[in-house]
Amino acid sequence: MADWHVLVTLRTLLLNVLGATLVFAGIALVAVTARAVLQFDAVSALHGGQVIDLGRDAVAGTVPDGHMVRVVGTPHVVEPARDPEFNFSVATPTLSRHVEMFQWHEVQLGANVQYELDWADHWIDDRDFREPQGHANPHGLPLQDERFESSVVQIGNLRLAPVIRRALPGSASVAPDVAALPPNLAASFVRQGNYLQTSQRAGDPQLGDVRVGWDQVPPRLMTVVARLEGDQLVAAEGTADGQGYQVAIGDVRLHELFPDLPSAPEAVNWKRALSILLAVLGALTLLTVRRQVMVAPTQSALRRQRRNDLLLAVGTGALVVGAVAATIWAGHELRYAMWWAGVAVAGALLAVWQWHHRV
């Protein structure tokens, strides 16, 4: 008989430990899940907010305005960039003109100097030369470097804001279109490779000759992270880096663009539901131990007691998990704090009601 009492006592102790463990497991799970979401949201906010991955061939209307999105694709130039002075158009987001002049350069060789003719992208002031006589450079470049932009560039059907168009990486020289030159420039320039030059003989430029070349952003697969406003991708405001967008060549994953961003929490709603379920099972286990030491007068009374215990356990589990979660979310996200507080209040009402109707 003594051994039987020991076994009963041990079984009761184990069930109490199991019940308490399940309740605390539910509390721990909802707390860890909330902390993971809060950490992810906090780091995301530094870069403009949580990013929705639209992937390739993104289209407007798939997510509400104001969200950060990640899109992948080759930029499509709707309106070519154009250099009006040379009547030169290229289907590229940005067309950059570079101007050079063939000039004298002073080269230091120890205590001596020598003078060489070479291309330079700026005027070299010969008044600073040690021996200016015979090494005079024409004053100023007749043309200036300039940058020309396409007015409409898209990835999928999403337009890129000017700041993002300008940030598209990469540079490649582009051959000039001699046939499109205005008559006055056609009379002065000839094509030399990817340049237009005023020198008439290839490989033999003369002092004061000018050459002009252009660079374009080559078409290639790119990844853009920016804020969606209508059908346009724009820079987010108030970000920690002061930029509000990211652009990279190729299909680049989010964690590569933002190394500080933790992995997005997975199955969050399932974990929240599981946390309540664990707490309910724990409370039910504790109530089962309590019921076993009580003797129900009839089978119907026993069934009512079991039903009462189940509802009481549901209320208790919702109360403890909801209260912990509401406390964690308070001060961070009022919407979630209020939702969890509602769960806790509903659980408390159910628990109180069942407690007063227990057998």
TAGICOR-V303455 format. One record per backbone hydrogen bond with DSSP energy under -1.0 kcal/mol. NH is the residue of the N-H (numbers start at 1). CO is the residue of the C=O. Records with the same first field share a line. If there is no record, write none. Layout:
NH=CO, CO
This chain:
5=1
6=2
7=3
8=4
9=5
10=6
11=7
12=8
13=9
14=10
15=11
16=12
17=13
18=14
19=15
20=16
21=17
22=18
23=19
24=20
25=21
26=22
27=23
28=24
29=25
30=26
31=27
32=28
33=29
34=30
35=31
36=32
37=33
38=34
39=35
40=36
41=37
42=38
43=39
44=40
45=41
47=44
48=45
49=44
52=68
54=70
55=70
66=228
67=64
69=226
70=52
71=224
72=55
73=222
76=154
78=152
79=152
81=90
83=88
88=83
90=81
92=90
95=148
96=215
97=146
98=213
100=211
101=120
102=209
103=118
105=116
107=114
109=112
112=109
114=107
116=105
118=103
120=101
128=125
129=126
135=132
148=95
150=93
154=76
155=158
157=58
158=155
159=231
160=153
161=233
165=161
166=162
168=165
172=216
174=214
181=178
186=182
187=183
189=185
190=197
192=195
195=192
196=212
197=190
198=210
204=201
208=102
209=206
211=100
212=196
213=98
215=96
216=172
222=73
223=248
224=71
225=246
226=69
227=234
228=67
229=232
232=229
233=159
234=227
236=244
240=46
242=239
246=225
248=223
250=221
252=250
257=253
258=254
261=258
271=267
272=268
273=269
274=270
275=271
276=272
277=273
278=274
279=275
280=276
281=277
282=278
283=279
284=280
285=281
286=282
287=283
288=284
289=285
290=286
291=287
292=288
294=291
302=298
303=299
304=300
305=301
306=302
307=303
308=304
309=305
310=306
311=307
312=308
313=309
314=310
315=311
316=312
317=313
318=314
319=315
320=316
321=317
322=318
323=319
324=320
325=321
326=322
327=323
328=324
329=325
330=326
332=329
333=329
337=333
338=334
339=335
340=336
341=337
342=338
343=339
344=340
345=341
346=342
347=343
348=344
349=345
350=346
351=347
352=348
353=349
354=350
355=351
356=352
